[in-house]
Amino acid sequence: MTDHAMIVEGLEISISALVQSINGLMKREEKLLENGQNARAREVRSVIERLYVLRNELILVLNRQKQEKTELT
């Protein structure tokens, strides 16, 4: 496997893991809201929003990596 392929694979795995984490946190947020723990739910929402930003940044990096590979071939 080339270095470039390893980078792309690592980015894809990282993005997938972030999505799974976001989904789990969204379920936690929902349960907290159901239990009336609004302050804690807001804290979880804040973490979710930061993870979305990180996911979006990783997607941009992944797209740049794919574009570079296309330009090189």
mmJSON file of the N, C-alpha and C atoms, coordinates in Angstrom:
{"data_MODEL":{"atom_site":{
"group_PDB":["ATOM","ATOM","ATOM","ATOM","ATOM","ATOM","ATOM","ATOM","ATOM","ATOM","ATOM","ATOM","ATOM","ATOM","ATOM","ATOM","ATOM","ATOM","ATOM","ATOM","ATOM","ATOM","ATOM","ATOM","ATOM","ATOM","ATOM","ATOM","ATOM","ATOM","ATOM","ATOM","ATOM","ATOM","ATOM","ATOM","ATOM","ATOM","ATOM","ATOM","ATOM","ATOM","ATOM","ATOM","ATOM","ATOM","ATOM","ATOM","ATOM","ATOM","ATOM","ATOM","ATOM","ATOM","ATOM","ATOM","ATOM","ATOM","ATOM","ATOM","ATOM","ATOM","ATOM","ATOM","ATOM","ATOM","ATOM","ATOM","ATOM","ATOM","ATOM","ATOM","ATOM","ATOM","ATOM","ATOM","ATOM","ATOM","ATOM","ATOM","ATOM","ATOM","ATOM","ATOM","ATOM","ATOM","ATOM","ATOM","ATOM","ATOM","ATOM","ATOM","ATOM","ATOM","ATOM","ATOM","ATOM","ATOM","ATOM","ATOM","ATOM","ATOM","ATOM","ATOM","ATOM","ATOM","ATOM","ATOM","ATOM","ATOM","ATOM","ATOM","ATOM","ATOM","ATOM","ATOM","ATOM","ATOM","ATOM","ATOM","ATOM","ATOM","ATOM","ATOM","ATOM","ATOM","ATOM","ATOM","ATOM","ATOM","ATOM","ATOM","ATOM","ATOM","ATOM","ATOM","ATOM","ATOM","ATOM","ATOM","ATOM","ATOM","ATOM","ATOM","ATOM","ATOM","ATOM","ATOM","ATOM","ATOM","ATOM","ATOM","ATOM","ATOM","ATOM","ATOM","ATOM","ATOM","ATOM","ATOM","ATOM","ATOM","ATOM","ATOM","ATOM","ATOM","ATOM","ATOM","ATOM","ATOM","ATOM","ATOM","ATOM","ATOM","ATOM","ATOM","ATOM","ATOM","ATOM","ATOM","ATOM","ATOM","ATOM","ATOM","ATOM","ATOM","ATOM","ATOM","ATOM","ATOM","ATOM","ATOM","ATOM","ATOM","ATOM","ATOM","ATOM","ATOM","ATOM","ATOM","ATOM","ATOM","ATOM","ATOM","ATOM","ATOM","ATOM","ATOM","ATOM","ATOM","ATOM","ATOM","ATOM","ATOM","ATOM","ATOM","ATOM","ATOM","ATOM"],
"id":[1,2,3,4,5,6,7,8,9,10,11,12,13,14,15,16,17,18,19,20,21,22,23,24,25,26,27,28,29,30,31,32,33,34,35,36,37,38,39,40,41,42,43,44,45,46,47,48,49,50,51,52,53,54,55,56,57,58,59,60,61,62,63,64,65,66,67,68,69,70,71,72,73,74,75,76,77,78,79,80,81,82,83,84,85,86,87,88,89,90,91,92,93,94,95,96,97,98,99,100,101,102,103,104,105,106,107,108,109,110,111,112,113,114,115,116,117,118,119,120,121,122,123,124,125,126,127,128,129,130,131,132,133,134,135,136,137,138,139,140,141,142,143,144,145,146,147,148,149,150,151,152,153,154,155,156,157,158,159,160,161,162,163,164,165,166,167,168,169,170,171,172,173,174,175,176,177,178,179,180,181,182,183,184,185,186,187,188,189,190,191,192,193,194,195,196,197,198,199,200,201,202,203,204,205,206,207,208,209,210,211,212,213,214,215,216,217,218,219],
"type_symbol":["N","C","C","N","C","C","N","C","C","N","C","C","N","C","C","N","C","C","N","C","C","N","C","C","N","C","C","N","C","C","N","C","C","N","C","C","N","C","C","N","C","C","N","C","C","N","C","C","N","C","C","N","C","C","N","C","C","N","C","C","N","C","C","N","C","C","N","C","C","N","C","C","N","C","C","N","C","C","N","C","C","N","C","C","N","C","C","N","C","C","N","C","C","N","C","C","N","C","C","N","C","C","N","C","C","N","C","C","N","C","C","N","C","C","N","C","C","N","C","C","N","C","C","N","C","C","N","C","C","N","C","C","N","C","C","N","C","C","N","C","C","N","C","C","N","C","C","N","C","C","N","C","C","N","C","C","N","C","C","N","C","C","N","C","C","N","C","C","N","C","C","N","C","C","N","C","C","N","C","C","N","C","C","N","C","C","N","C","C","N","C","C","N","C","C","N","C","C","N","C","C","N","C","C","N","C","C","N","C","C","N","C","C","N","C","C","N","C","C"],
"label_atom_id":["N","CA","C","N","CA","C","N","CA","C","N","CA","C","N","CA","C","N","CA","C","N","CA","C","N","CA","C","N","CA","C","N","CA","C","N","CA","C","N","CA","C","N","CA","C","N","CA","C","N","CA","C","N","CA","C","N","CA","C","N","CA","C","N","CA","C","N","CA","C","N","CA","C","N","CA","C","N","CA","C","N","CA","C","N","CA","C","N","CA","C","N","CA","C","N","CA","C","N","CA","C","N","CA","C","N","CA","C","N","CA","C","N","CA","C","N","CA","C","N","CA","C","N","CA","C","N","CA","C","N","CA","C","N","CA","C","N","CA","C","N","CA","C","N","CA","C","N","CA","C","N","CA","C","N","CA","C","N","CA","C","N","CA","C","N","CA","C","N","CA","C","N","CA","C","N","CA","C","N","CA","C","N","CA","C","N","CA","C","N","CA","C","N","CA","C","N","CA","C","N","CA","C","N","CA","C","N","CA","C","N","CA","C","N","CA","C","N","CA","C","N","CA","C","N","CA","C","N","CA","C","N","CA","C","N","CA","C","N","CA","C","N","CA","C","N","CA","C","N","CA","C","N","CA","C"],
"label_alt_id":[null,null,null,null,null,null,null,null,null,null,null,null,null,null,null,null,null,null,null,null,null,null,null,null,null,null,null,null,null,null,null,null,null,null,null,null,null,null,null,null,null,null,null,null,null,null,null,null,null,null,null,null,null,null,null,null,null,null,null,null,null,null,null,null,null,null,null,null,null,null,null,null,null,null,null,null,null,null,null,null,null,null,null,null,null,null,null,null,null,null,null,null,null,null,null,null,null,null,null,null,null,null,null,null,null,null,null,null,null,null,null,null,null,null,null,null,null,null,null,null,null,null,null,null,null,null,null,null,null,null,null,null,null,null,null,null,null,null,null,null,null,null,null,null,null,null,null,null,null,null,null,null,null,null,null,null,null,null,null,null,null,null,null,null,null,null,null,null,null,null,null,null,null,null,null,null,null,null,null,null,null,null,null,null,null,null,null,null,null,null,null,null,null,null,null,null,null,null,null,null,null,null,null,null,null,null,null,null,null,null,null,null,null,null,null,null,null,null,null],
"label_comp_id":["MET","MET","MET","THR","THR","THR","ASP","ASP","ASP","HIS","HIS","HIS","ALA","ALA","ALA","MET","MET","MET","ILE","ILE","ILE","VAL","VAL","VAL","GLU","GLU","GLU","GLY","GLY","GLY","LEU","LEU","LEU","GLU","GLU","GLU","ILE","ILE","ILE","SER","SER","SER","ILE","ILE","ILE","SER","SER","SER","ALA","ALA","ALA","LEU","LEU","LEU","VAL","VAL","VAL","GLN","GLN","GLN","SER","SER","SER","ILE","ILE","ILE","ASN","ASN","ASN","GLY","GLY","GLY","LEU","LEU","LEU","MET","MET","MET","LYS","LYS","LYS","ARG","ARG","ARG","GLU","GLU","GLU","GLU","GLU","GLU","LYS","LYS","LYS","LEU","LEU","LEU","LEU","LEU","LEU","GLU","GLU","GLU","ASN","ASN","ASN","GLY","GLY","GLY","GLN","GLN","GLN","ASN","ASN","ASN","ALA","ALA","ALA","ARG","ARG","ARG","ALA","ALA","ALA","ARG","ARG","ARG","GLU","GLU","GLU","VAL","VAL","VAL","ARG","ARG","ARG","SER","SER","SER","VAL","VAL","VAL","ILE","ILE","ILE","GLU","GLU","GLU","ARG","ARG","ARG","LEU","LEU","LEU","TYR","TYR","TYR","VAL","VAL","VAL","LEU","LEU","LEU","ARG","ARG","ARG","ASN","ASN","ASN","GLU","GLU","GLU","LEU","LEU","LEU","ILE","ILE","ILE","LEU","LEU","LEU","VAL","VAL","VAL","LEU","LEU","LEU","ASN","ASN","ASN","ARG","ARG","ARG","GLN","GLN","GLN","LYS","LYS","LYS","GLN","GLN","GLN","GLU","GLU","GLU","LYS","LYS","LYS","THR","THR","THR","GLU","GLU","GLU","LEU","LEU","LEU","THR","THR","THR"],
"label_asym_id":["A","A","A","A","A","A","A","A","A","A","A","A","A","A","A","A","A","A","A","A","A","A","A","A","A","A","A","A","A","A","A","A","A","A","A","A","A","A","A","A","A","A","A","A","A","A","A","A","A","A","A","A","A","A","A","A","A","A","A","A","A","A","A","A","A","A","A","A","A","A","A","A","A","A","A","A","A","A","A","A","A","A","A","A","A","A","A","A","A","A","A","A","A","A","A","A","A","A","A","A","A","A","A","A","A","A","A","A","A","A","A","A","A","A","A","A","A","A","A","A","A","A","A","A","A","A","A","A","A","A","A","A","A","A","A","A","A","A","A","A","A","A","A","A","A","A","A","A","A","A","A","A","A","A","A","A","A","A","A","A","A","A","A","A","A","A","A","A","A","A","A","A","A","A","A","A","A","A","A","A","A","A","A","A","A","A","A","A","A","A","A","A","A","A","A","A","A","A","A","A","A","A","A","A","A","A","A","A","A","A","A","A","A","A","A","A","A","A","A"],
"label_entity_id":["1","1","1","1","1","1","1","1","1","1","1","1","1","1","1","1","1","1","1","1","1","1","1","1","1","1","1","1","1","1","1","1","1","1","1","1","1","1","1","1","1","1","1","1","1","1","1","1","1","1","1","1","1","1","1","1","1","1","1","1","1","1","1","1","1","1","1","1","1","1","1","1","1","1","1","1","1","1","1","1","1","1","1","1","1","1","1","1","1","1","1","1","1","1","1","1","1","1","1","1","1","1","1","1","1","1","1","1","1","1","1","1","1","1","1","1","1","1","1","1","1","1","1","1","1","1","1","1","1","1","1","1","1","1","1","1","1","1","1","1","1","1","1","1","1","1","1","1","1","1","1","1","1","1","1","1","1","1","1","1","1","1","1","1","1","1","1","1","1","1","1","1","1","1","1","1","1","1","1","1","1","1","1","1","1","1","1","1","1","1","1","1","1","1","1","1","1","1","1","1","1","1","1","1","1","1","1","1","1","1","1","1","1","1","1","1","1","1","1"],
"label_seq_id":[1,1,1,2,2,2,3,3,3,4,4,4,5,5,5,6,6,6,7,7,7,8,8,8,9,9,9,10,10,10,11,11,11,12,12,12,13,13,13,14,14,14,15,15,15,16,16,16,17,17,17,18,18,18,19,19,19,20,20,20,21,21,21,22,22,22,23,23,23,24,24,24,25,25,25,26,26,26,27,27,27,28,28,28,29,29,29,30,30,30,31,31,31,32,32,32,33,33,33,34,34,34,35,35,35,36,36,36,37,37,37,38,38,38,39,39,39,40,40,40,41,41,41,42,42,42,43,43,43,44,44,44,45,45,45,46,46,46,47,47,47,48,48,48,49,49,49,50,50,50,51,51,51,52,52,52,53,53,53,54,54,54,55,55,55,56,56,56,57,57,57,58,58,58,59,59,59,60,60,60,61,61,61,62,62,62,63,63,63,64,64,64,65,65,65,66,66,66,67,67,67,68,68,68,69,69,69,70,70,70,71,71,71,72,72,72,73,73,73],
"pdbx_PDB_ins_code":[null,null,null,null,null,null,null,null,null,null,null,null,null,null,null,null,null,null,null,null,null,null,null,null,null,null,null,null,null,null,null,null,null,null,null,null,null,null,null,null,null,null,null,null,null,null,null,null,null,null,null,null,null,null,null,null,null,null,null,null,null,null,null,null,null,null,null,null,null,null,null,null,null,null,null,null,null,null,null,null,null,null,null,null,null,null,null,null,null,null,null,null,null,null,null,null,null,null,null,null,null,null,null,null,null,null,null,null,null,null,null,null,null,null,null,null,null,null,null,null,null,null,null,null,null,null,null,null,null,null,null,null,null,null,null,null,null,null,null,null,null,null,null,null,null,null,null,null,null,null,null,null,null,null,null,null,null,null,null,null,null,null,null,null,null,null,null,null,null,null,null,null,null,null,null,null,null,null,null,null,null,null,null,null,null,null,null,null,null,null,null,null,null,null,null,null,null,null,null,null,null,null,null,null,null,null,null,null,null,null,null,null,null,null,null,null,null,null,null],
"Cartn_x":[0.849,0.0,0.898,0.587,1.39,1.102,2.005,1.796,0.49,0.242,-0.974,-2.22,-2.215,-3.359,-3.574,-2.471,-2.585,-3.176,-2.781,-3.322,-4.815,-5.218,-6.638,-7.43,-6.919,-7.615,-7.74,-6.674,-6.715,-7.733,-7.8,-8.786,-10.207,-10.424,-11.761,-12.17,-11.241,-11.523,-11.818,-11.037,-11.235,-12.595,-12.974,-14.272,-15.393,-15.269,-16.281,-16.398,-15.265,-15.271,-15.923,-15.65,-16.28,-17.787,-18.241,-19.678,-20.319,-19.663,-20.19,-20.242,-19.219,-19.198,-20.31,-20.491,-21.546,-22.905,-23.127,-24.409,-24.655,-23.633,-23.763,-24.055,-23.38,-23.611,-25.0,-25.492,-26.842,-27.88,-27.658,-28.558,-28.473,-27.25,-27.082,-27.794,-27.638,-28.294,-29.815,-30.345,-31.789,-32.26,-31.518,-31.887,-31.796,-30.77,-30.642,-31.82,-32.223,-33.369,-34.642,-34.801,-35.972,-36.012,-34.833,-34.736,-34.703,-34.871,-34.908,-33.557,-32.485,-31.143,-30.669,-31.321,-31.097,-29.688,-29.136,-27.795,-26.762,-26.875,-25.941,-26.134,-27.397,-27.692,-27.049,-27.04,-26.393,-24.887,-24.285,-22.854,-22.553,-23.386,-23.209,-23.393,-24.377,-24.612,-23.38,-22.735,-21.536,-20.421,-20.267,-19.267,-19.624,-20.9,-21.352,-20.998,-21.263,-20.976,-19.487,-18.64,-17.195,-16.747,-17.364,-17.017,-17.452,-18.594,-19.022,-18.0,-17.481,-16.463,-15.224,-14.795,-13.629,-13.886,-15.067,-15.411,-15.36,-15.921,-15.915,-14.498,-13.627,-12.233,-11.546,-11.809,-11.214,-11.722,-12.987,-13.537,-12.838,-12.576,-11.856,-10.452,-9.768,-8.417,-8.483,-9.454,-9.613,-9.849,-10.716,-10.993,-9.751,-8.953,-7.707,-6.74,-6.661,-5.781,-6.222,-7.505,-8.019,-7.765,-7.915,-7.672,-6.205,-5.303,-3.876,-3.547,-4.14,-3.879,-4.345,-5.511,-6.046,-5.128,-4.599,-3.718,-2.38,-1.952,-0.671,-0.755,-1.958,-2.087,-2.475],
"Cartn_y":[-1.174,0.0,1.241,2.188,3.409,4.327,5.273,6.255,7.008,7.388,8.137,7.317,6.06,5.185,5.021,4.939,4.82,6.089,7.24,8.511,8.579,8.253,8.301,7.32,6.113,5.121,5.593,6.156,6.666,7.778,8.668,9.749,9.199,8.228,7.636,6.932,6.228,5.55,6.576,7.645,8.689,9.355,9.636,10.257,9.323,8.052,7.075,6.984,6.968,6.895,8.134,9.29,10.515,10.469,9.971,9.861,8.931,7.826,6.904,7.573,8.328,9.041,10.083,10.804,11.81,11.146,10.031,9.331,8.884,8.34,7.923,9.094,10.196,11.379,11.961,11.879,12.376,11.549,10.243,9.392,9.758,10.003,10.407,11.736,12.672,13.968,13.789,12.951,12.709,12.142,11.18,10.591,11.611,12.439,13.474,14.44,14.825,15.715,15.052,13.762,13.022,12.981,12.937,12.874,14.249,15.291,16.643,17.206,16.59,17.069,18.007,19.141,20.07,20.66,20.962,21.543,20.55,19.322,18.281,18.032,18.069,17.883,18.991,20.217,21.329,21.116,20.571,20.272,19.224,18.197,17.147,17.738,18.62,19.263,20.06,20.718,21.484,20.573,19.419,18.449,17.954,17.673,17.207,18.237,19.49,20.541,20.638,20.483,20.515,19.318,18.161,16.974,17.126,17.789,18.054,18.934,19.93,20.802,19.983,19.14,18.291,17.345,16.746,15.862,16.602,17.807,18.603,18.942,19.26,19.55,18.313,17.157,15.927,15.607,15.88,15.662,16.566,17.803,18.713,18.196,17.72,17.168,15.937,15.067,13.869,14.245,15.209,15.634,16.217,16.975,17.514,16.391,15.392,14.251,13.522,13.334,12.655,13.494,14.817,15.711,15.674,15.687,15.609,14.319,13.214,11.927,11.959,12.562,12.674,13.513,14.594,15.476,14.808,13.883,13.208,12.096,11.594,10.473,10.925],
"Cartn_z":[0.0,0.0,0.0,-0.855,-0.939,0.244,0.448,1.516,1.297,0.063,-0.238,0.088,-0.278,-0.004,1.504,2.258,3.712,4.318,3.801,4.288,4.026,2.804,2.442,3.304,3.458,4.273,5.726,6.264,7.63,7.801,6.827,6.88,6.827,5.944,5.835,7.126,7.738,9.004,10.097,10.143,11.152,10.993,9.772,9.509,9.957,9.622,10.016,11.54,12.22,13.681,14.287,13.715,14.213,14.037,12.903,12.66,13.687,13.984,14.996,16.367,16.7,17.976,18.038,16.957,16.897,17.088,16.404,16.536,17.971,18.619,20.008,20.927,20.705,21.533,21.301,20.086,19.812,20.575,20.661,21.449,22.924,23.4,24.802,25.064,24.15,24.298,24.386,23.519,23.508,24.849,25.389,26.683,27.809,27.76,28.789,28.743,27.537,27.396,27.913,27.602,28.089,29.608,30.223,31.686,32.337,31.541,32.089,32.465,31.992,32.314,31.201,31.11,30.001,29.986,31.148,31.201,30.667,31.081,30.603,29.111,28.663,27.238,26.409,26.925,26.211,26.113,27.169,27.127,26.059,25.993,24.992,23.594,23.421,22.119,21.7,22.648,22.346,21.82,22.435,21.983,20.58,20.352,19.036,17.968,18.254,17.281,16.972,17.994,17.76,16.932,17.172,16.383,14.93,14.695,13.319,12.603,13.305,12.704,12.352,13.262,13.008,11.836,11.807,10.689,9.364,9.344,8.117,7.672,8.616,8.286,7.702,8.297,7.78,6.382,6.13,4.79,3.781,4.16,3.267,2.973,4.007,3.819,2.917,3.155,2.331,0.87,0.645,-0.734,-1.396,-0.624,-1.175,-1.53,-0.67,-0.939,-2.206,-2.359,-3.553,-4.799,-4.674,-5.803,-6.203,-5.212,-5.504,-6.229,-5.8,-6.443,-7.895,-8.125,-9.486,-10.351,-9.798,-10.556,-10.882,-10.031,-10.234,-11.264,-11.51,-12.46,-13.828],
"occupancy":[1.0,1.0,1.0,1.0,1.0,1.0,1.0,1.0,1.0,1.0,1.0,1.0,1.0,1.0,1.0,1.0,1.0,1.0,1.0,1.0,1.0,1.0,1.0,1.0,1.0,1.0,1.0,1.0,1.0,1.0,1.0,1.0,1.0,1.0,1.0,1.0,1.0,1.0,1.0,1.0,1.0,1.0,1.0,1.0,1.0,1.0,1.0,1.0,1.0,1.0,1.0,1.0,1.0,1.0,1.0,1.0,1.0,1.0,1.0,1.0,1.0,1.0,1.0,1.0,1.0,1.0,1.0,1.0,1.0,1.0,1.0,1.0,1.0,1.0,1.0,1.0,1.0,1.0,1.0,1.0,1.0,1.0,1.0,1.0,1.0,1.0,1.0,1.0,1.0,1.0,1.0,1.0,1.0,1.0,1.0,1.0,1.0,1.0,1.0,1.0,1.0,1.0,1.0,1.0,1.0,1.0,1.0,1.0,1.0,1.0,1.0,1.0,1.0,1.0,1.0,1.0,1.0,1.0,1.0,1.0,1.0,1.0,1.0,1.0,1.0,1.0,1.0,1.0,1.0,1.0,1.0,1.0,1.0,1.0,1.0,1.0,1.0,1.0,1.0,1.0,1.0,1.0,1.0,1.0,1.0,1.0,1.0,1.0,1.0,1.0,1.0,1.0,1.0,1.0,1.0,1.0,1.0,1.0,1.0,1.0,1.0,1.0,1.0,1.0,1.0,1.0,1.0,1.0,1.0,1.0,1.0,1.0,1.0,1.0,1.0,1.0,1.0,1.0,1.0,1.0,1.0,1.0,1.0,1.0,1.0,1.0,1.0,1.0,1.0,1.0,1.0,1.0,1.0,1.0,1.0,1.0,1.0,1.0,1.0,1.0,1.0,1.0,1.0,1.0,1.0,1.0,1.0,1.0,1.0,1.0,1.0,1.0,1.0,1.0,1.0,1.0,1.0,1.0,1.0],
"B_iso_or_equiv":[0.0,0.0,0.0,0.0,0.0,0.0,0.0,0.0,0.0,0.0,0.0,0.0,0.0,0.0,0.0,0.0,0.0,0.0,0.0,0.0,0.0,0.0,0.0,0.0,0.0,0.0,0.0,0.0,0.0,0.0,0.0,0.0,0.0,0.0,0.0,0.0,0.0,0.0,0.0,0.0,0.0,0.0,0.0,0.0,0.0,0.0,0.0,0.0,0.0,0.0,0.0,0.0,0.0,0.0,0.0,0.0,0.0,0.0,0.0,0.0,0.0,0.0,0.0,0.0,0.0,0.0,0.0,0.0,0.0,0.0,0.0,0.0,0.0,0.0,0.0,0.0,0.0,0.0,0.0,0.0,0.0,0.0,0.0,0.0,0.0,0.0,0.0,0.0,0.0,0.0,0.0,0.0,0.0,0.0,0.0,0.0,0.0,0.0,0.0,0.0,0.0,0.0,0.0,0.0,0.0,0.0,0.0,0.0,0.0,0.0,0.0,0.0,0.0,0.0,0.0,0.0,0.0,0.0,0.0,0.0,0.0,0.0,0.0,0.0,0.0,0.0,0.0,0.0,0.0,0.0,0.0,0.0,0.0,0.0,0.0,0.0,0.0,0.0,0.0,0.0,0.0,0.0,0.0,0.0,0.0,0.0,0.0,0.0,0.0,0.0,0.0,0.0,0.0,0.0,0.0,0.0,0.0,0.0,0.0,0.0,0.0,0.0,0.0,0.0,0.0,0.0,0.0,0.0,0.0,0.0,0.0,0.0,0.0,0.0,0.0,0.0,0.0,0.0,0.0,0.0,0.0,0.0,0.0,0.0,0.0,0.0,0.0,0.0,0.0,0.0,0.0,0.0,0.0,0.0,0.0,0.0,0.0,0.0,0.0,0.0,0.0,0.0,0.0,0.0,0.0,0.0,0.0,0.0,0.0,0.0,0.0,0.0,0.0,0.0,0.0,0.0,0.0,0.0,0.0],
"pdbx_formal_charge":[null,null,null,null,null,null,null,null,null,null,null,null,null,null,null,null,null,null,null,null,null,null,null,null,null,null,null,null,null,null,null,null,null,null,null,null,null,null,null,null,null,null,null,null,null,null,null,null,null,null,null,null,null,null,null,null,null,null,null,null,null,null,null,null,null,null,null,null,null,null,null,null,null,null,null,null,null,null,null,null,null,null,null,null,null,null,null,null,null,null,null,null,null,null,null,null,null,null,null,null,null,null,null,null,null,null,null,null,null,null,null,null,null,null,null,null,null,null,null,null,null,null,null,null,null,null,null,null,null,null,null,null,null,null,null,null,null,null,null,null,null,null,null,null,null,null,null,null,null,null,null,null,null,null,null,null,null,null,null,null,null,null,null,null,null,null,null,null,null,null,null,null,null,null,null,null,null,null,null,null,null,null,null,null,null,null,null,null,null,null,null,null,null,null,null,null,null,null,null,null,null,null,null,null,null,null,null,null,null,null,null,null,null,null,null,null,null,null,null],
"auth_seq_id":[1,1,1,2,2,2,3,3,3,4,4,4,5,5,5,6,6,6,7,7,7,8,8,8,9,9,9,10,10,10,11,11,11,12,12,12,13,13,13,14,14,14,15,15,15,16,16,16,17,17,17,18,18,18,19,19,19,20,20,20,21,21,21,22,22,22,23,23,23,24,24,24,25,25,25,26,26,26,27,27,27,28,28,28,29,29,29,30,30,30,31,31,31,32,32,32,33,33,33,34,34,34,35,35,35,36,36,36,37,37,37,38,38,38,39,39,39,40,40,40,41,41,41,42,42,42,43,43,43,44,44,44,45,45,45,46,46,46,47,47,47,48,48,48,49,49,49,50,50,50,51,51,51,52,52,52,53,53,53,54,54,54,55,55,55,56,56,56,57,57,57,58,58,58,59,59,59,60,60,60,61,61,61,62,62,62,63,63,63,64,64,64,65,65,65,66,66,66,67,67,67,68,68,68,69,69,69,70,70,70,71,71,71,72,72,72,73,73,73],
"auth_comp_id":["MET","MET","MET","THR","THR","THR","ASP","ASP","ASP","HIS","HIS","HIS","ALA","ALA","ALA","MET","MET","MET","ILE","ILE","ILE","VAL","VAL","VAL","GLU","GLU","GLU","GLY","GLY","GLY","LEU","LEU","LEU","GLU","GLU","GLU","ILE","ILE","ILE","SER","SER","SER","ILE","ILE","ILE","SER","SER","SER","ALA","ALA","ALA","LEU","LEU","LEU","VAL","VAL","VAL","GLN","GLN","GLN","SER","SER","SER","ILE","ILE","ILE","ASN","ASN","ASN","GLY","GLY","GLY","LEU","LEU","LEU","MET","MET","MET","LYS","LYS","LYS","ARG","ARG","ARG","GLU","GLU","GLU","GLU","GLU","GLU","LYS","LYS","LYS","LEU","LEU","LEU","LEU","LEU","LEU","GLU","GLU","GLU","ASN","ASN","ASN","GLY","GLY","GLY","GLN","GLN","GLN","ASN","ASN","ASN","ALA","ALA","ALA","ARG","ARG","ARG","ALA","ALA","ALA","ARG","ARG","ARG","GLU","GLU","GLU","VAL","VAL","VAL","ARG","ARG","ARG","SER","SER","SER","VAL","VAL","VAL","ILE","ILE","ILE","GLU","GLU","GLU","ARG","ARG","ARG","LEU","LEU","LEU","TYR","TYR","TYR","VAL","VAL","VAL","LEU","LEU","LEU","ARG","ARG","ARG","ASN","ASN","ASN","GLU","GLU","GLU","LEU","LEU","LEU","ILE","ILE","ILE","LEU","LEU","LEU","VAL","VAL","VAL","LEU","LEU","LEU","ASN","ASN","ASN","ARG","ARG","ARG","GLN","GLN","GLN","LYS","LYS","LYS","GLN","GLN","GLN","GLU","GLU","GLU","LYS","LYS","LYS","THR","THR","THR","GLU","GLU","GLU","LEU","LEU","LEU","THR","THR","THR"],
"auth_asym_id":["A","A","A","A","A","A","A","A","A","A","A","A","A","A","A","A","A","A","A","A","A","A","A","A","A","A","A","A","A","A","A","A","A","A","A","A","A","A","A","A","A","A","A","A","A","A","A","A","A","A","A","A","A","A","A","A","A","A","A","A","A","A","A","A","A","A","A","A","A","A","A","A","A","A","A","A","A","A","A","A","A","A","A","A","A","A","A","A","A","A","A","A","A","A","A","A","A","A","A","A","A","A","A","A","A","A","A","A","A","A","A","A","A","A","A","A","A","A","A","A","A","A","A","A","A","A","A","A","A","A","A","A","A","A","A","A","A","A","A","A","A","A","A","A","A","A","A","A","A","A","A","A","A","A","A","A","A","A","A","A","A","A","A","A","A","A","A","A","A","A","A","A","A","A","A","A","A","A","A","A","A","A","A","A","A","A","A","A","A","A","A","A","A","A","A","A","A","A","A","A","A","A","A","A","A","A","A","A","A","A","A","A","A","A","A","A","A","A","A"],
"auth_atom_id":["N","CA","C","N","CA","C","N","CA","C","N","CA","C","N","CA","C","N","CA","C","N","CA","C","N","CA","C","N","CA","C","N","CA","C","N","CA","C","N","CA","C","N","CA","C","N","CA","C","N","CA","C","N","CA","C","N","CA","C","N","CA","C","N","CA","C","N","CA","C","N","CA","C","N","CA","C","N","CA","C","N","CA","C","N","CA","C","N","CA","C","N","CA","C","N","CA","C","N","CA","C","N","CA","C","N","CA","C","N","CA","C","N","CA","C","N","CA","C","N","CA","C","N","CA","C","N","CA","C","N","CA","C","N","CA","C","N","CA","C","N","CA","C","N","CA","C","N","CA","C","N","CA","C","N","CA","C","N","CA","C","N","CA","C","N","CA","C","N","CA","C","N","CA","C","N","CA","C","N","CA","C","N","CA","C","N","CA","C","N","CA","C","N","CA","C","N","CA","C","N","CA","C","N","CA","C","N","CA","C","N","CA","C","N","CA","C","N","CA","C","N","CA","C","N","CA","C","N","CA","C","N","CA","C","N","CA","C","N","CA","C","N","CA","C","N","CA","C","N","CA","C","N","CA","C"],
"pdbx_PDB_model_num":[1,1,1,1,1,1,1,1,1,1,1,1,1,1,1,1,1,1,1,1,1,1,1,1,1,1,1,1,1,1,1,1,1,1,1,1,1,1,1,1,1,1,1,1,1,1,1,1,1,1,1,1,1,1,1,1,1,1,1,1,1,1,1,1,1,1,1,1,1,1,1,1,1,1,1,1,1,1,1,1,1,1,1,1,1,1,1,1,1,1,1,1,1,1,1,1,1,1,1,1,1,1,1,1,1,1,1,1,1,1,1,1,1,1,1,1,1,1,1,1,1,1,1,1,1,1,1,1,1,1,1,1,1,1,1,1,1,1,1,1,1,1,1,1,1,1,1,1,1,1,1,1,1,1,1,1,1,1,1,1,1,1,1,1,1,1,1,1,1,1,1,1,1,1,1,1,1,1,1,1,1,1,1,1,1,1,1,1,1,1,1,1,1,1,1,1,1,1,1,1,1,1,1,1,1,1,1,1,1,1,1,1,1,1,1,1,1,1,1]
}}}
